[in-house]
Amino acid sequence: MKKIFYCTLSVAFLTVGLSSCGKSTKGKMANEWKVTEYSQTETDTESNGDKTVYTTSLTETTATMTTEDTPNGGSTTTTTQTGTVNMNEMTIDKDGTWTSTRDITTTDVVFGVNTTTKVTMTASGTWAFVGKTKGDDFKKNERVMFNTLSESTTSVYTAGSTTQTSSSSDTYMTGENVMVYTVKESKKDELQLEAEIGNTYTSGSNTSTTKGKTTITLAGK
């Protein structure tokens, strides 16, 4: 079965861009949103020099996922998958909770057989504005924190007349899986969020460094 990736990050260290920001309020954040544009780039670099770049680009209807593998001293191998966005929505409530659903279908031909993979991802958690801290350049309500408490993924893979279904789910403690975004634009029916990510993980003699950026544009349903 061909593996289909959708970038999700559990971040140990996260920095938020310092470019111009937009102030928001609970009233502007709380809404039933549809994601009109989603862009995420993640670069993983190993201490041995191997590098992998993951890029995910979503519109309201299309999905493009690209992987670029470059071994130390070797040439780059690029794999691209395209698909259809069936649903990509997020509900943010005034009570400080949120839920999201993303449903994407990709098609391929494997050994002459038409294949379809439908991946549905749901998540939920809490959210809150990040208060101004001494020494930073952010104003009140210019940063927002999304704390993921649970997430699940269901994949339905069809090849010819054969269908395989797999699912997984995870739960997290408060603060274990957190993303902090800069509010770039906040209007009644439009919300733009941006985050820059940095993470370093060491296992034995190997150190892996991850850097990336996520940009999300949402519109009121």
C-alpha positions as CSV (number, residue, x, y, z in Angstrom):
1,M,0.0,0.0,0.0
2,K,1.3,3.4,-0.9
3,K,1.8,5.6,2.1
4,I,0.0,8.9,2.1
5,F,1.3,11.6,4.4
6,Y,-0.4,14.5,5.9
7,C,1.9,16.6,8.0
8,T,1.0,16.9,11.7
9,L,3.4,18.1,14.3
10,S,3.8,17.7,18.0
11,V,6.1,20.6,18.8
12,A,8.7,20.8,21.5
13,F,9.8,24.3,20.6
14,L,7.9,26.8,18.6
15,T,8.7,30.4,17.5
16,V,6.2,32.7,16.0
17,G,7.0,35.1,13.2
18,L,7.4,38.8,14.2
19,S,6.0,40.4,11.0
20,S,2.9,42.5,11.1
21,C,0.0,41.0,13.1
22,G,-3.7,41.4,13.5
23,K,-5.4,41.7,16.8
24,S,-8.4,39.5,17.4
25,T,-11.2,39.0,19.9
26,K,-13.1,35.9,21.2
27,G,-16.1,37.1,19.2
28,K,-14.1,37.2,15.9
29,M,-12.4,33.9,16.6
30,A,-15.6,32.0,17.5
31,N,-17.2,30.7,14.3
32,E,-17.9,27.8,12.1
33,W,-15.0,28.0,9.6
34,K,-14.0,26.4,6.4
35,V,-10.3,26.3,5.5
36,T,-9.9,28.0,2.1
37,E,-6.1,27.7,2.0
38,Y,-3.6,25.7,4.0
39,S,0.2,25.6,3.5
40,Q,2.8,23.7,5.5
41,T,6.4,23.2,4.8
42,E,8.5,21.0,7.1
43,T,12.3,20.4,6.7
44,D,13.8,17.5,8.6
45,T,17.6,17.4,8.8
46,E,19.6,14.5,10.3
47,S,23.0,14.8,11.9
48,N,24.4,12.5,9.2
49,G,23.4,15.1,6.6
50,D,20.2,13.4,5.3
51,K,17.4,15.9,4.6
52,T,13.7,15.5,3.9
53,V,11.3,18.3,2.9
54,Y,7.5,17.8,3.3
55,T,5.2,20.2,1.6
56,T,1.4,20.2,2.0
57,S,-0.8,22.6,0.0
58,L,-4.6,22.6,0.3
59,T,-7.3,24.7,-1.3
60,E,-11.0,24.3,-0.8
61,T,-11.1,21.5,-3.4
62,T,-7.5,20.3,-4.1
63,A,-4.7,18.8,-2.2
64,T,-1.0,18.5,-3.2
65,M,1.5,16.7,-1.0
66,T,5.2,16.6,-1.9
67,T,8.2,14.8,-0.4
68,E,11.8,15.6,-1.3
69,D,14.4,13.1,0.0
70,T,18.0,14.1,-0.2
71,P,20.6,11.7,1.3
72,N,23.9,13.1,2.4
73,G,25.9,13.6,-0.8
74,G,23.2,12.1,-3.0
75,S,20.6,13.3,-5.4
76,T,17.1,14.4,-4.5
77,T,14.1,12.1,-5.1
78,T,10.7,13.9,-5.3
79,T,7.4,12.2,-4.8
80,T,4.1,14.1,-5.4
81,Q,0.6,13.1,-4.6
82,T,-2.5,15.0,-5.5
83,G,-6.1,14.6,-4.3
84,T,-9.5,16.1,-3.7
85,V,-10.5,17.9,-0.5
86,N,-13.9,16.7,0.5
87,M,-14.1,18.6,3.8
88,N,-11.7,20.9,5.7
89,E,-13.5,22.6,8.5
90,M,-12.9,24.0,12.0
91,T,-15.3,25.1,14.7
92,I,-14.0,27.5,17.3
93,D,-16.4,28.1,20.3
94,K,-16.4,31.0,22.7
95,D,-16.2,28.5,25.6
96,G,-12.6,27.9,24.7
97,T,-13.0,24.6,22.8
98,W,-12.5,23.7,19.2
99,T,-13.0,20.8,16.8
100,S,-11.8,20.2,13.2
101,T,-12.4,17.7,10.4
102,R,-10.3,17.1,7.3
103,D,-11.3,14.6,4.6
104,I,-9.1,14.0,1.6
105,T,-9.3,11.5,-1.2
106,T,-6.3,10.6,-3.4
107,T,-6.2,8.3,-6.5
108,D,-3.3,6.4,-8.0
109,V,-2.5,3.5,-10.3
110,V,-0.4,0.7,-8.7
111,F,0.8,-2.2,-10.9
112,G,-2.0,-1.3,-13.4
113,V,-4.7,-1.3,-10.7
114,N,-6.7,1.9,-9.9
115,T,-6.5,2.7,-6.2
116,T,-8.3,5.2,-4.0
117,T,-7.3,6.3,-0.5
118,K,-9.7,8.3,1.6
119,V,-8.3,9.8,4.8
120,T,-10.5,11.4,7.4
121,M,-8.8,13.2,10.3
122,T,-10.7,14.7,13.3
123,A,-9.2,16.6,16.3
124,S,-10.5,18.6,19.3
125,G,-9.1,20.5,22.1
126,T,-9.0,23.9,23.8
127,W,-7.8,27.3,22.7
128,A,-6.9,30.6,24.4
129,F,-5.1,33.9,23.5
130,V,-1.5,34.2,24.6
131,G,-1.1,37.1,26.9
132,K,1.5,39.8,26.3
133,T,4.9,39.0,28.0
134,K,7.6,41.4,29.0
135,G,10.1,41.9,26.2
136,D,8.2,40.6,23.2
137,D,6.8,42.6,20.4
138,F,3.3,41.2,20.5
139,K,0.2,43.0,21.7
140,K,-2.8,41.6,23.5
141,N,-4.7,38.9,21.5
142,E,-2.2,38.8,18.6
143,R,-1.2,35.2,19.4
144,V,-3.5,32.2,19.9
145,M,-2.7,28.8,21.3
146,F,-4.5,25.6,20.2
147,N,-4.1,22.7,22.6
148,T,-5.0,19.4,21.0
149,L,-6.5,16.9,23.5
150,S,-7.6,14.2,21.1
151,E,-7.2,13.3,17.4
152,S,-8.2,10.3,15.2
153,T,-7.5,9.2,11.7
154,T,-9.4,6.7,9.5
155,S,-8.0,5.5,6.2
156,V,-10.0,3.6,3.6
157,Y,-7.8,2.1,0.8
158,T,-9.5,0.6,-2.2
159,A,-7.6,-1.3,-4.9
160,G,-9.9,-2.8,-7.5
161,S,-12.5,-4.8,-5.6
162,T,-10.5,-4.9,-2.4
163,T,-11.0,-2.4,0.4
164,Q,-8.9,-2.1,3.6
165,T,-9.8,0.2,6.5
166,S,-7.4,1.3,9.2
167,S,-7.8,3.7,12.1
168,S,-5.9,5.2,14.9
169,S,-6.6,7.6,17.8
170,D,-4.5,9.5,20.3
171,T,-5.3,11.5,23.4
172,Y,-3.0,14.1,25.0
173,M,-2.6,15.8,28.3
174,T,-3.0,19.6,28.4
175,G,0.2,21.2,27.0
176,E,1.5,18.0,25.4
177,N,0.4,18.9,21.9
178,V,0.2,22.6,21.4
179,M,0.4,25.0,18.4
180,V,0.8,28.8,18.8
181,Y,-0.2,31.0,15.9
182,T,0.2,34.6,15.1
183,V,-3.1,36.2,14.1
184,K,-2.2,37.8,10.7
185,E,-5.8,38.9,9.9
186,S,-9.0,38.7,11.9
187,K,-12.4,39.8,10.6
188,K,-15.9,38.6,11.2
189,D,-15.8,36.1,8.3
190,E,-12.0,35.8,7.7
191,L,-9.2,34.5,9.9
192,Q,-5.5,34.1,8.9
193,L,-3.1,32.3,11.1
194,E,0.7,31.7,10.8
195,A,3.3,29.8,12.8
196,E,7.0,29.0,12.5
197,I,8.2,25.7,14.0
198,G,11.5,24.6,15.3
199,N,12.1,21.2,17.0
200,T,15.3,19.2,17.9
201,Y,15.2,15.6,18.8
202,T,18.2,13.4,19.9
203,S,18.2,9.6,20.0
204,G,21.5,8.0,20.8
205,S,24.1,9.5,18.5
206,N,21.6,10.9,16.0
207,T,20.1,14.4,16.2
208,S,17.1,15.4,14.1
209,T,16.2,19.1,13.5
210,T,12.9,20.1,12.2
211,K,12.0,23.6,10.9
212,G,8.8,24.6,9.2
213,K,6.1,27.1,8.6
214,T,2.3,26.7,8.6
215,T,-0.2,29.3,7.1
216,I,-3.9,28.9,7.4
217,T,-6.7,31.0,5.9
218,L,-10.3,30.4,7.1
219,A,-13.6,31.8,5.9
220,G,-16.9,31.8,7.7
221,K,-19.3,29.0,6.5
